C-alpha cells in the first residue's frame, strides 16, 4: 500500500504498464500527490521481483479476488 492511502503499489505500476502517464494516474486517484507516485515507483524499483510476482498473481486470480502479499 502507498503510505497514507488504501491504494496498492501494484495498482499504480499496472496503470503505468498499461500506458497511463503520471497525470492520468493522479486524475484516476485524486487522493494521491506526485510524491506518492514517486515513492510507489521507487518501491517498485527496489522490490521489482516481489511486485511483479503480485502482478502475475493478480492476472491469474478469479475476478474480484484480492491478492494479499505474504
N, CA, C and O atoms as a Tripos MOL2 file, in Angstrom:
@<TRIPOS>MOLECULE
protein
  280   279    70     0     0
PROTEIN
NO_CHARGES

@<TRIPOS>ATOM
      1 N           0.8380   -1.1860    0.0000 N.3       1 UNK1
      2 CA          0.0000    0.0000    0.0000 C.3       1 UNK1
      3 C           0.8830    1.2500    0.0000 C.2       1 UNK1
      4 O           1.9740    1.2770    0.5710 O.2       1 UNK1
      5 N           0.3760    2.2510   -0.6470 N.am      2 UNK2
      6 CA          1.0700    3.5340   -0.6140 C.3       2 UNK2
      7 C           0.7440    4.1680    0.7310 C.2       2 UNK2
      8 O          -0.4200    4.2590    1.1200 O.2       2 UNK2
      9 N           1.7700    4.5990    1.4270 N.am      3 UNK3
     10 CA          1.6040    5.1290    2.7810 C.3       3 UNK3
     11 C           0.5420    6.2240    2.8210 C.2       3 UNK3
     12 O           0.5390    7.1440    2.0030 O.2       3 UNK3
     13 N          -0.3560    6.1010    3.7920 N.am      4 UNK4
     14 CA         -1.4050    7.0910    3.9770 C.3       4 UNK4
     15 C          -2.5960    6.9130    3.0430 C.2       4 UNK4
     16 O          -3.4950    7.7530    3.0150 O.2       4 UNK4
     17 N          -2.6070    5.8150    2.2720 N.am      5 UNK5
     18 CA         -3.7130    5.5490    1.3490 C.3       5 UNK5
     19 C          -4.1140    4.0860    1.4590 C.2       5 UNK5
     20 O          -3.5130    3.3140    2.2060 O.2       5 UNK5
     21 N          -5.1290    3.7240    0.7090 N.am      6 UNK6
     22 CA         -5.5260    2.3150    0.5980 C.3       6 UNK6
     23 C          -5.2430    1.8120   -0.8140 C.2       6 UNK6
     24 O          -5.8330    0.8280   -1.2610 O.2       6 UNK6
     25 N          -4.3450    2.4880   -1.5040 N.am      7 UNK7
     26 CA         -4.0220    2.1540   -2.8920 C.3       7 UNK7
     27 C          -2.7470    1.3240   -2.9240 C.2       7 UNK7
     28 O          -1.7070    1.7650   -2.4360 O.2       7 UNK7
     29 N          -2.8200    0.1220   -3.4970 N.am      8 UNK8
     30 CA         -1.6140   -0.7080   -3.5750 C.3       8 UNK8
     31 C          -0.6390   -0.1990   -4.6330 C.2       8 UNK8
     32 O          -1.0400    0.3500   -5.6600 O.2       8 UNK8
     33 N           0.6210   -0.3910   -4.3650 N.am      9 UNK9
     34 CA          1.6680   -0.0360   -5.3290 C.3       9 UNK9
     35 C           1.4050   -0.7380   -6.6580 C.2       9 UNK9
     36 O           1.6430   -0.1700   -7.7240 O.2       9 UNK9
     37 N           0.9160   -1.9670   -6.5900 N.am     10 UNK10
     38 CA          0.6590   -2.7170   -7.8240 C.3      10 UNK10
     39 C          -0.3550   -2.0120   -8.7190 C.2      10 UNK10
     40 O          -0.2510   -2.0970   -9.9430 O.2      10 UNK10
     41 N          -1.3250   -1.3240   -8.1430 N.am     11 UNK11
     42 CA         -2.3200   -0.6080   -8.9520 C.3      11 UNK11
     43 C          -1.6650    0.5090   -9.7520 C.2      11 UNK11
     44 O          -2.0190    0.7510  -10.9060 O.2      11 UNK11
     45 N          -0.7110    1.1840   -9.1320 N.am     12 UNK12
     46 CA         -0.0180    2.2840   -9.8050 C.3      12 UNK12
     47 C           0.9070    1.7370  -10.8850 C.2      12 UNK12
     48 O           0.9370    2.2480  -12.0040 O.2      12 UNK12
     49 N           1.6530    0.7070  -10.5470 N.am     13 UNK13
     50 CA          2.5770    0.1090  -11.5160 C.3      13 UNK13
     51 C           1.8000   -0.4310  -12.7090 C.2      13 UNK13
     52 O           2.1940   -0.2180  -13.8550 O.2      13 UNK13
     53 N           0.6980   -1.1300  -12.4470 N.am     14 UNK14
     54 CA         -0.1000   -1.7040  -13.5350 C.3      14 UNK14
     55 C          -0.6800   -0.6090  -14.4260 C.2      14 UNK14
     56 O          -0.6720   -0.7420  -15.6500 O.2      14 UNK14
     57 N          -1.1750    0.4580  -13.8340 N.am     15 UNK15
     58 CA         -1.7140    1.5690  -14.6260 C.3      15 UNK15
     59 C          -0.6370    2.1300  -15.5480 C.2      15 UNK15
     60 O          -0.8970    2.4250  -16.7150 O.2      15 UNK15
     61 N           0.5620    2.2740  -15.0190 N.am     16 UNK16
     62 CA          1.6740    2.7860  -15.8270 C.3      16 UNK16
     63 C           2.0360    1.7920  -16.9340 C.2      16 UNK16
     64 O           2.3080    2.1950  -18.0650 O.2      16 UNK16
     65 N           2.0400    0.5020  -16.6100 N.am     17 UNK17
     66 CA          2.3370   -0.5190  -17.6170 C.3      17 UNK17
     67 C           1.2980   -0.5240  -18.7360 C.2      17 UNK17
     68 O           1.6070   -0.8820  -19.8720 O.2      17 UNK17
     69 N           0.0820   -0.1330  -18.4160 N.am     18 UNK18
     70 CA         -0.9890   -0.0760  -19.4100 C.3      18 UNK18
     71 C          -0.9640    1.2180  -20.2240 C.2      18 UNK18
     72 O          -1.8100    1.4320  -21.0920 O.2      18 UNK18
     73 N           0.0180    2.0790  -19.9340 N.am     19 UNK19
     74 CA          0.2000    3.2750  -20.7450 C.3      19 UNK19
     75 C          -0.2360    4.5820  -20.1210 C.2      19 UNK19
     76 O          -0.1340    5.6320  -20.7550 O.2      19 UNK19
     77 N          -0.7190    4.5400  -18.8910 N.am     20 UNK20
     78 CA         -1.1250    5.7870  -18.2430 C.3      20 UNK20
     79 C           0.1150    6.5630  -17.8050 C.2      20 UNK20
     80 O           1.0770    5.9820  -17.3040 O.2      20 UNK20
     81 N           0.0810    7.8840  -17.9980 N.am     21 UNK21
     82 CA          1.1840    8.7030  -17.5090 C.3      21 UNK21
     83 C           0.8460    9.2030  -16.0970 C.2      21 UNK21
     84 O          -0.2450    8.9550  -15.5830 O.2      21 UNK21
     85 N           1.8000    9.9080  -15.4840 N.am     22 UNK22
     86 CA          1.6110   10.3640  -14.1020 C.3      22 UNK22
     87 C           0.3310   11.1820  -13.9570 C.2      22 UNK22
     88 O          -0.4340   10.9730  -13.0150 O.2      22 UNK22
     89 N           0.0910   12.1100  -14.8820 N.am     23 UNK23
     90 CA         -1.0900   12.9690  -14.7740 C.3      23 UNK23
     91 C          -2.3810   12.1560  -14.8300 C.2      23 UNK23
     92 O          -3.3200   12.4330  -14.0840 O.2      23 UNK23
     93 N          -2.4330   11.1680  -15.6990 N.am     24 UNK24
     94 CA         -3.6250   10.3230  -15.8000 C.3      24 UNK24
     95 C          -3.8400    9.5100  -14.5250 C.2      24 UNK24
     96 O          -4.9690    9.3460  -14.0630 O.2      24 UNK24
     97 N          -2.7500    9.0070  -13.9670 N.am     25 UNK25
     98 CA         -2.8560    8.2370  -12.7210 C.3      25 UNK25
     99 C          -3.3440    9.1380  -11.5910 C.2      25 UNK25
    100 O          -4.1840    8.7290  -10.7890 O.2      25 UNK25
    101 N          -2.8250   10.3540  -11.5240 N.am     26 UNK26
    102 CA         -3.2630   11.2910  -10.4870 C.3      26 UNK26
    103 C          -4.7350   11.6540  -10.6530 C.2      26 UNK26
    104 O          -5.4470   11.8160   -9.6620 O.2      26 UNK26
    105 N          -5.1970   11.7840  -11.8960 N.am     27 UNK27
    106 CA         -6.6180   12.0660  -12.1330 C.3      27 UNK27
    107 C          -7.4890   10.8910  -11.7010 C.2      27 UNK27
    108 O          -8.5860   11.0860  -11.1760 O.2      27 UNK27
    109 N          -7.0080    9.6920  -11.9190 N.am     28 UNK28
    110 CA         -7.7610    8.4900  -11.5500 C.3      28 UNK28
    111 C          -7.7870    8.2960  -10.0300 C.2      28 UNK28
    112 O          -8.7340    7.7230   -9.4890 O.2      28 UNK28
    113 N          -6.7540    8.7710   -9.3530 N.am     29 UNK29
    114 CA         -6.6350    8.6200   -7.8960 C.3      29 UNK29
    115 C          -6.4280   10.0060   -7.2820 C.2      29 UNK29
    116 O          -5.3000   10.3680   -6.9490 O.2      29 UNK29
    117 N          -7.5070   10.7870   -7.1270 N.am     30 UNK30
    118 CA         -7.3680   12.1770   -6.6770 C.3      30 UNK30
    119 C          -6.7640   12.3420   -5.2840 C.2      30 UNK30
    120 O          -6.3240   13.4380   -4.9390 O.2      30 UNK30
    121 N          -6.7320   11.2920   -4.4860 N.am     31 UNK31
    122 CA         -6.1310   11.3860   -3.1580 C.3      31 UNK31
    123 C          -4.6180   11.2950   -3.1640 C.2      31 UNK31
    124 O          -3.9770   11.4690   -2.1280 O.2      31 UNK31
    125 N          -4.0400   11.0230   -4.3350 N.am     32 UNK32
    126 CA         -2.5860   10.8850   -4.4400 C.3      32 UNK32
    127 C          -1.9330   12.1960   -4.8460 C.2      32 UNK32
    128 O          -2.4970   12.9930   -5.5970 O.2      32 UNK32
    129 N          -0.7420   12.3930   -4.3320 N.am     33 UNK33
    130 CA          0.0990   13.5220   -4.7280 C.3      33 UNK33
    131 C           1.2380   12.9730   -5.5880 C.2      33 UNK33
    132 O           1.5200   11.7760   -5.5390 O.2      33 UNK33
    133 N           1.8900   13.8220   -6.3670 N.am     34 UNK34
    134 CA          3.0250   13.3490   -7.1610 C.3      34 UNK34
    135 C           4.0630   12.6000   -6.3250 C.2      34 UNK34
    136 O           4.6670   11.6390   -6.8030 O.2      34 UNK34
    137 N           4.2720   13.0280   -5.0920 N.am     35 UNK35
    138 CA          5.2450   12.3540   -4.2250 C.3      35 UNK35
    139 C           4.8480   10.9010   -3.9660 C.2      35 UNK35
    140 O           5.7170   10.0390   -3.8320 O.2      35 UNK35
    141 N           3.5430   10.6210   -3.8930 N.am     36 UNK36
    142 CA          3.0850    9.2400   -3.7230 C.3      36 UNK36
    143 C           3.5070    8.3830   -4.9100 C.2      36 UNK36
    144 O           3.9620    7.2520   -4.7370 O.2      36 UNK36
    145 N           3.3540    8.9250   -6.1160 N.am     37 UNK37
    146 CA          3.7270    8.1600   -7.3080 C.3      37 UNK37
    147 C           5.2230    7.9060   -7.3450 C.2      37 UNK37
    148 O           5.6640    6.8020   -7.6650 O.2      37 UNK37
    149 N           5.9960    8.9160   -7.0190 N.am     38 UNK38
    150 CA          7.4530    8.7370   -6.9940 C.3      38 UNK38
    151 C           7.8340    7.6680   -5.9730 C.2      38 UNK38
    152 O           8.6820    6.8180   -6.2480 O.2      38 UNK38
    153 N           7.2150    7.7090   -4.8050 N.am     39 UNK39
    154 CA          7.5050    6.7070   -3.7720 C.3      39 UNK39
    155 C           7.0980    5.3110   -4.2460 C.2      39 UNK39
    156 O           7.8120    4.3390   -3.9980 O.2      39 UNK39
    157 N           5.9580    5.2100   -4.9220 N.am     40 UNK40
    158 CA          5.4960    3.9110   -5.4190 C.3      40 UNK40
    159 C           6.4730    3.3390   -6.4330 C.2      40 UNK40
    160 O           6.7780    2.1470   -6.3940 O.2      40 UNK40
    161 N           6.9680    4.1750   -7.3410 N.am     41 UNK41
    162 CA          7.9000    3.6750   -8.3470 C.3      41 UNK41
    163 C           9.2780    3.3800   -7.7600 C.2      41 UNK41
    164 O           9.9620    2.4690   -8.2260 O.2      41 UNK41
    165 N           9.6880    4.1270   -6.7560 N.am     42 UNK42
    166 CA         10.9420    3.7950   -6.0730 C.3      42 UNK42
    167 C          10.8110    2.4510   -5.3640 C.2      42 UNK42
    168 O          11.7320    1.6340   -5.3940 O.2      42 UNK42
    169 N           9.6630    2.2250   -4.7240 N.am     43 UNK43
    170 CA          9.4230    0.9350   -4.0740 C.3      43 UNK43
    171 C           9.4680   -0.1780   -5.1160 C.2      43 UNK43
    172 O          10.0870   -1.2200   -4.9010 O.2      43 UNK43
    173 N           8.8100    0.0510   -6.2360 N.am     44 UNK44
    174 CA          8.7980   -0.9470   -7.3140 C.3      44 UNK44
    175 C          10.2160   -1.2680   -7.7660 C.2      44 UNK44
    176 O          10.5590   -2.4400   -7.9240 O.2      44 UNK44
    177 N          11.0340   -0.2620   -7.9740 N.am     45 UNK45
    178 CA         12.4070   -0.4970   -8.4290 C.3      45 UNK45
    179 C          13.2210   -1.2720   -7.3990 C.2      45 UNK45
    180 O          14.0580   -2.0980   -7.7610 O.2      45 UNK45
    181 N          12.9790   -1.0080   -6.1200 N.am     46 UNK46
    182 CA         13.7070   -1.7010   -5.0520 C.3      46 UNK46
    183 C          13.1710   -3.1090   -4.7790 C.2      46 UNK46
    184 O          13.8770   -3.9320   -4.1970 O.2      46 UNK46
    185 N          11.9350   -3.3960   -5.1910 N.am     47 UNK47
    186 CA         11.2760   -4.6780   -4.9020 C.3      47 UNK47
    187 C          10.6190   -5.2400   -6.1630 C.2      47 UNK47
    188 O           9.5190   -5.7890   -6.1130 O.2      47 UNK47
    189 N          11.3030   -5.0960   -7.2780 N.am     48 UNK48
    190 CA         10.7180   -5.4310   -8.5760 C.3      48 UNK48
    191 C          10.2140   -6.8740   -8.6480 C.2      48 UNK48
    192 O           9.1050   -7.1110   -9.1280 O.2      48 UNK48
    193 N          11.0030   -7.8360   -8.1840 N.am     49 UNK49
    194 CA         10.5910   -9.2420   -8.2560 C.3      49 UNK49
    195 C           9.3070   -9.4870   -7.4690 C.2      49 UNK49
    196 O           8.4010  -10.1770   -7.9360 O.2      49 UNK49
    197 N           9.2410   -8.9140   -6.2700 N.am     50 UNK50
    198 CA          8.0580   -9.0790   -5.4180 C.3      50 UNK50
    199 C           6.8190   -8.4590   -6.0720 C.2      50 UNK50
    200 O           5.7590   -9.0840   -6.1200 O.2      50 UNK50
    201 N           6.9570   -7.2410   -6.5690 N.am     51 UNK51
    202 CA          5.8180   -6.5500   -7.1830 C.3      51 UNK51
    203 C           5.3810   -7.2690   -8.4580 C.2      51 UNK51
    204 O           4.1840   -7.4260   -8.7010 O.2      51 UNK51
    205 N           6.3320   -7.7010   -9.2630 N.am     52 UNK52
    206 CA          5.9930   -8.4260  -10.4970 C.3      52 UNK52
    207 C           5.2740   -9.7390  -10.1750 C.2      52 UNK52
    208 O           4.3610  -10.1380  -10.8980 O.2      52 UNK52
    209 N           5.6830  -10.4120   -9.0950 N.am     53 UNK53
    210 CA          5.0080  -11.6490   -8.6870 C.3      53 UNK53
    211 C           3.5590  -11.3620   -8.2900 C.2      53 UNK53
    212 O           2.6590  -12.1310   -8.6270 O.2      53 UNK53
    213 N           3.3340  -10.2650   -7.5790 N.am     54 UNK54
    214 CA          1.9690   -9.8890   -7.1970 C.3      54 UNK54
    215 C           1.1310   -9.5440   -8.4260 C.2      54 UNK54
    216 O          -0.0460   -9.8990   -8.4980 O.2      54 UNK54
    217 N           1.7340   -8.8560   -9.3890 N.am     55 UNK55
    218 CA          1.0200   -8.5300  -10.6240 C.3      55 UNK55
    219 C           0.6500   -9.8030  -11.3830 C.2      55 UNK55
    220 O          -0.4470   -9.9120  -11.9310 O.2      55 UNK55
    221 N           1.5690  -10.7570  -11.4100 N.am     56 UNK56
    222 CA          1.3160  -12.0320  -12.0950 C.3      56 UNK56
    223 C           0.1730  -12.7840  -11.4070 C.2      56 UNK56
    224 O          -0.6980  -13.3420  -12.0730 O.2      56 UNK56
    225 N           0.1820  -12.7940  -10.0670 N.am     57 UNK57
    226 CA         -0.8980  -13.4460   -9.3180 C.3      57 UNK57
    227 C          -2.2370  -12.7940   -9.6400 C.2      57 UNK57
    228 O          -3.2450  -13.4820   -9.8080 O.2      57 UNK57
    229 N          -2.2440  -11.4750   -9.7240 N.am     58 UNK58
    230 CA         -3.4830  -10.7460   -9.9970 C.3      58 UNK58
    231 C          -4.0290  -11.0870  -11.3810 C.2      58 UNK58
    232 O          -5.2440  -11.1240  -11.5790 O.2      58 UNK58
    233 N          -3.1410  -11.3340  -12.3330 N.am     59 UNK59
    234 CA         -3.5740  -11.6830  -13.6900 C.3      59 UNK59
    235 C          -4.2960  -13.0240  -13.7220 C.2      59 UNK59
    236 O          -5.2210  -13.2150  -14.5120 O.2      59 UNK59
    237 N          -3.8780  -13.9490  -12.8670 N.am     60 UNK60
    238 CA         -4.4400  -15.3000  -12.8970 C.3      60 UNK60
    239 C          -5.5240  -15.5210  -11.8440 C.2      60 UNK60
    240 O          -6.1420  -16.5860  -11.8040 O.2      60 UNK60
    241 N          -5.7560  -14.5320  -10.9990 N.am     61 UNK61
    242 CA         -6.7660  -14.6670   -9.9440 C.3      61 UNK61
    243 C          -8.1710  -14.5290  -10.5360 C.2      61 UNK61
    244 O          -8.3610  -13.8390  -11.5370 O.2      61 UNK61
    245 N          -9.1430  -15.1810   -9.9200 N.am     62 UNK62
    246 CA        -10.5280  -15.0170  -10.3790 C.3      62 UNK62
    247 C         -10.9740  -13.5630  -10.2110 C.2      62 UNK62
    248 O         -10.4760  -12.8700   -9.3240 O.2      62 UNK62
    249 N         -11.8970  -13.0940  -11.0410 N.am     63 UNK63
    250 CA        -12.3970  -11.7160  -10.9080 C.3      63 UNK63
    251 C         -12.9130  -11.4490   -9.4950 C.2      63 UNK63
    252 O         -13.6420  -12.2610   -8.9250 O.2      63 UNK63
    253 N         -12.5300  -10.3100   -8.9450 N.am     64 UNK64
    254 CA        -12.9670   -9.9220   -7.6070 C.3      64 UNK64
    255 C         -12.1000  -10.4460   -6.4850 C.2      64 UNK64
    256 O         -12.2860  -10.0570   -5.3320 O.2      64 UNK64
    257 N         -11.1530  -11.3230   -6.7930 N.am     65 UNK65
    258 CA        -10.2650  -11.8550   -5.7540 C.3      65 UNK65
    259 C          -9.2770  -10.7820   -5.3310 C.2      65 UNK65
    260 O          -8.8470   -9.9650   -6.1450 O.2      65 UNK65
    261 N          -8.9280  -10.7910   -4.0770 N.am     66 UNK66
    262 CA         -7.9480   -9.8430   -3.5530 C.3      66 UNK66
    263 C          -6.6470  -10.5880   -3.2940 C.2      66 UNK66
    264 O          -6.6360  -11.6150   -2.6150 O.2      66 UNK66
    265 N          -5.5500  -10.0680   -3.8360 N.am     67 UNK67
    266 CA         -4.2320  -10.6660   -3.6340 C.3      67 UNK67
    267 C          -3.5950   -9.9830   -2.4330 C.2      67 UNK67
    268 O          -3.4110   -8.7660   -2.4250 O.2      67 UNK67
    269 N          -3.2630  -10.7660   -1.4290 N.am     68 UNK68
    270 CA         -2.6620  -10.2340   -0.2070 C.3      68 UNK68
    271 C          -1.2350  -10.7450   -0.1240 C.2      68 UNK68
    272 O          -1.0150  -11.9550   -0.0800 O.2      68 UNK68
    273 N          -0.2410   -9.8220   -0.1020 N.am     69 UNK69
    274 CA          1.1540  -10.2670   -0.0080 C.3      69 UNK69
    275 C           1.3990  -11.0190    1.2870 C.2      69 UNK69
    276 O           0.8040  -10.7140    2.3210 O.2      69 UNK69
    277 N           2.2900  -12.0140    1.2160 N.am     70 UNK70
    278 CA          2.6290  -12.7900    2.4170 C.3      70 UNK70
    279 C           3.5490  -12.0160    3.3160 C.2      70 UNK70
    280 O           3.9400  -12.5120    4.3730 O.2      70 UNK70
@<TRIPOS>BOND
     1     1     2 1
     2     2     3 1
     3     3     4 2
     4     3     5 am
     5     5     6 1
     6     6     7 1
     7     7     8 2
     8     7     9 am
     9     9    10 1
    10    10    11 1
    11    11    12 2
    12    11    13 am
    13    13    14 1
    14    14    15 1
    15    15    16 2
    16    15    17 am
    17    17    18 1
    18    18    19 1
    19    19    20 2
    20    19    21 am
    21    21    22 1
    22    22    23 1
    23    23    24 2
    24    23    25 am
    25    25    26 1
    26    26    27 1
    27    27    28 2
    28    27    29 am
    29    29    30 1
    30    30    31 1
    31    31    32 2
    32    31    33 am
    33    33    34 1
    34    34    35 1
    35    35    36 2
    36    35    37 am
    37    37    38 1
    38    38    39 1
    39    39    40 2
    40    39    41 am
    41    41    42 1
    42    42    43 1
    43    43    44 2
    44    43    45 am
    45    45    46 1
    46    46    47 1
    47    47    48 2
    48    47    49 am
    49    49    50 1
    50    50    51 1
    51    51    52 2
    52    51    53 am
    53    53    54 1
    54    54    55 1
    55    55    56 2
    56    55    57 am
    57    57    58 1
    58    58    59 1
    59    59    60 2
    60    59    61 am
    61    61    62 1
    62    62    63 1
    63    63    64 2
    64    63    65 am
    65    65    66 1
    66    66    67 1
    67    67    68 2
    68    67    69 am
    69    69    70 1
    70    70    71 1
    71    71    72 2
    72    71    73 am
    73    73    74 1
    74    74    75 1
    75    75    76 2
    76    75    77 am
    77    77    78 1
    78    78    79 1
    79    79    80 2
    80    79    81 am
    81    81    82 1
    82    82    83 1
    83    83    84 2
    84    83    85 am
    85    85    86 1
    86    86    87 1
    87    87    88 2
    88    87    89 am
    89    89    90 1
    90    90    91 1
    91    91    92 2
    92    91    93 am
    93    93    94 1
    94    94    95 1
    95    95    96 2
    96    95    97 am
    97    97    98 1
    98    98    99 1
    99    99   100 2
   100    99   101 am
   101   101   102 1
   102   102   103 1
   103   103   104 2
   104   103   105 am
   105   105   106 1
   106   106   107 1
   107   107   108 2
   108   107   109 am
   109   109   110 1
   110   110   111 1
   111   111   112 2
   112   111   113 am
   113   113   114 1
   114   114   115 1
   115   115   116 2
   116   115   117 am
   117   117   118 1
   118   118   119 1
   119   119   120 2
   120   119   121 am
   121   121   122 1
   122   122   123 1
   123   123   124 2
   124   123   125 am
   125   125   126 1
   126   126   127 1
   127   127   128 2
   128   127   129 am
   129   129   130 1
   130   130   131 1
   131   131   132 2
   132   131   133 am
   133   133   134 1
   134   134   135 1
   135   135   136 2
   136   135   137 am
   137   137   138 1
   138   138   139 1
   139   139   140 2
   140   139   141 am
   141   141   142 1
   142   142   143 1
   143   143   144 2
   144   143   145 am
   145   145   146 1
   146   146   147 1
   147   147   148 2
   148   147   149 am
   149   149   150 1
   150   150   151 1
   151   151   152 2
   152   151   153 am
   153   153   154 1
   154   154   155 1
   155   155   156 2
   156   155   157 am
   157   157   158 1
   158   158   159 1
   159   159   160 2
   160   159   161 am
   161   161   162 1
   162   162   163 1
   163   163   164 2
   164   163   165 am
   165   165   166 1
   166   166   167 1
   167   167   168 2
   168   167   169 am
   169   169   170 1
   170   170   171 1
   171   171   172 2
   172   171   173 am
   173   173   174 1
   174   174   175 1
   175   175   176 2
   176   175   177 am
   177   177   178 1
   178   178   179 1
   179   179   180 2
   180   179   181 am
   181   181   182 1
   182   182   183 1
   183   183   184 2
   184   183   185 am
   185   185   186 1
   186   186   187 1
   187   187   188 2
   188   187   189 am
   189   189   190 1
   190   190   191 1
   191   191   192 2
   192   191   193 am
   193   193   194 1
   194   194   195 1
   195   195   196 2
   196   195   197 am
   197   197   198 1
   198   198   199 1
   199   199   200 2
   200   199   201 am
   201   201   202 1
   202   202   203 1
   203   203   204 2
   204   203   205 am
   205   205   206 1
   206   206   207 1
   207   207   208 2
   208   207   209 am
   209   209   210 1
   210   210   211 1
   211   211   212 2
   212   211   213 am
   213   213   214 1
   214   214   215 1
   215   215   216 2
   216   215   217 am
   217   217   218 1
   218   218   219 1
   219   219   220 2
   220   219   221 am
   221   221   222 1
   222   222   223 1
   223   223   224 2
   224   223   225 am
   225   225   226 1
   226   226   227 1
   227   227   228 2
   228   227   229 am
   229   229   230 1
   230   230   231 1
   231   231   232 2
   232   231   233 am
   233   233   234 1
   234   234   235 1
   235   235   236 2
   236   235   237 am
   237   237   238 1
   238   238   239 1
   239   239   240 2
   240   239   241 am
   241   241   242 1
   242   242   243 1
   243   243   244 2
   244   243   245 am
   245   245   246 1
   246   246   247 1
   247   247   248 2
   248   247   249 am
   249   249   250 1
   250   250   251 1
   251   251   252 2
   252   251   253 am
   253   253   254 1
   254   254   255 1
   255   255   256 2
   256   255   257 am
   257   257   258 1
   258   258   259 1
   259   259   260 2
   260   259   261 am
   261   261   262 1
   262   262   263 1
   263   263   264 2
   264   263   265 am
   265   265   266 1
   266   266   267 1
   267   267   268 2
   268   267   269 am
   269   269   270 1
   270   270   271 1
   271   271   272 2
   272   271   273 am
   273   273   274 1
   274   274   275 1
   275   275   276 2
   276   275   277 am
   277   277   278 1
   278   278   279 1
   279   279   280 2
@<TRIPOS>SUBSTRUCTURE
     1 UNK1         2 RESIDUE 1 A UNK
     2 UNK2         6 RESIDUE 1 A UNK
     3 UNK3        10 RESIDUE 1 A UNK
     4 UNK4        14 RESIDUE 1 A UNK
     5 UNK5        18 RESIDUE 1 A UNK
     6 UNK6        22 RESIDUE 1 A UNK
     7 UNK7        26 RESIDUE 1 A UNK
     8 UNK8        30 RESIDUE 1 A UNK
     9 UNK9        34 RESIDUE 1 A UNK
    10 UNK10       38 RESIDUE 1 A UNK
    11 UNK11       42 RESIDUE 1 A UNK
    12 UNK12       46 RESIDUE 1 A UNK
    13 UNK13       50 RESIDUE 1 A UNK
    14 UNK14       54 RESIDUE 1 A UNK
    15 UNK15       58 RESIDUE 1 A UNK
    16 UNK16       62 RESIDUE 1 A UNK
    17 UNK17       66 RESIDUE 1 A UNK
    18 UNK18       70 RESIDUE 1 A UNK
    19 UNK19       74 RESIDUE 1 A UNK
    20 UNK20       78 RESIDUE 1 A UNK
    21 UNK21       82 RESIDUE 1 A UNK
    22 UNK22       86 RESIDUE 1 A UNK
    23 UNK23       90 RESIDUE 1 A UNK
    24 UNK24       94 RESIDUE 1 A UNK
    25 UNK25       98 RESIDUE 1 A UNK
    26 UNK26      102 RESIDUE 1 A UNK
    27 UNK27      106 RESIDUE 1 A UNK
    28 UNK28      110 RESIDUE 1 A UNK
    29 UNK29      114 RESIDUE 1 A UNK
    30 UNK30      118 RESIDUE 1 A UNK
    31 UNK31      122 RESIDUE 1 A UNK
    32 UNK32      126 RESIDUE 1 A UNK
    33 UNK33      130 RESIDUE 1 A UNK
    34 UNK34      134 RESIDUE 1 A UNK
    35 UNK35      138 RESIDUE 1 A UNK
    36 UNK36      142 RESIDUE 1 A UNK
    37 UNK37      146 RESIDUE 1 A UNK
    38 UNK38      150 RESIDUE 1 A UNK
    39 UNK39      154 RESIDUE 1 A UNK
    40 UNK40      158 RESIDUE 1 A UNK
    41 UNK41      162 RESIDUE 1 A UNK
    42 UNK42      166 RESIDUE 1 A UNK
    43 UNK43      170 RESIDUE 1 A UNK
    44 UNK44      174 RESIDUE 1 A UNK
    45 UNK45      178 RESIDUE 1 A UNK
    46 UNK46      182 RESIDUE 1 A UNK
    47 UNK47      186 RESIDUE 1 A UNK
    48 UNK48      190 RESIDUE 1 A UNK
    49 UNK49      194 RESIDUE 1 A UNK
    50 UNK50      198 RESIDUE 1 A UNK
    51 UNK51      202 RESIDUE 1 A UNK
    52 UNK52      206 RESIDUE 1 A UNK
    53 UNK53      210 RESIDUE 1 A UNK
    54 UNK54      214 RESIDUE 1 A UNK
    55 UNK55      218 RESIDUE 1 A UNK
    56 UNK56      222 RESIDUE 1 A UNK
    57 UNK57      226 RESIDUE 1 A UNK
    58 UNK58      230 RESIDUE 1 A UNK
    59 UNK59      234 RESIDUE 1 A UNK
    60 UNK60      238 RESIDUE 1 A UNK
    61 UNK61      242 RESIDUE 1 A UNK
    62 UNK62      246 RESIDUE 1 A UNK
    63 UNK63      250 RESIDUE 1 A UNK
    64 UNK64      254 RESIDUE 1 A UNK
    65 UNK65      258 RESIDUE 1 A UNK
    66 UNK66      262 RESIDUE 1 A UNK
    67 UNK67      266 RESIDUE 1 A UNK
    68 UNK68      270 RESIDUE 1 A UNK
    69 UNK69      274 RESIDUE 1 A UNK
    70 UNK70      278 RESIDUE 1 A UNK
